[in-house]
Amino acid sequence: MSSERHNMATMSNNNDALNDLASHVATLTREENHANANAANDNSSSLECIFKQFTKKSEANNQRYDVMIQSQLVSLRALENQMRELVVTLSTRKQGSLSSNTEVAKANEKGH
């Protein structure tokens, strides 16, 4: 009978150890699942944060591009106006007269 008691005690101890081990595994699994869930949330938060930063930078870049385009449009309009002025100046000049001989032309006008 004492060997039966010993076997029963051993089985009980083994069951206790298995229960402790199962409990420990369950705890580790819960902690791992919790850690994975947090990591997923962190990744989600991190992705959201990255996306928000990307969006802000994109909006800032778009604003800079808009300013550059407006600046280039203003420059092009100024250049168009200068070209019109040049065309008007050249079209009102006498044929054959160049700006380098303006003094000669004035002298000829006075002489006549």
Summary of the structure (lengths in Angstrom):
residues: 112
radius of gyration: 45.8
end to end distance: 153.5
largest distance: 153.5
contacts: 203
relative contact order: 0.03
helix: 93%
strand: 0%
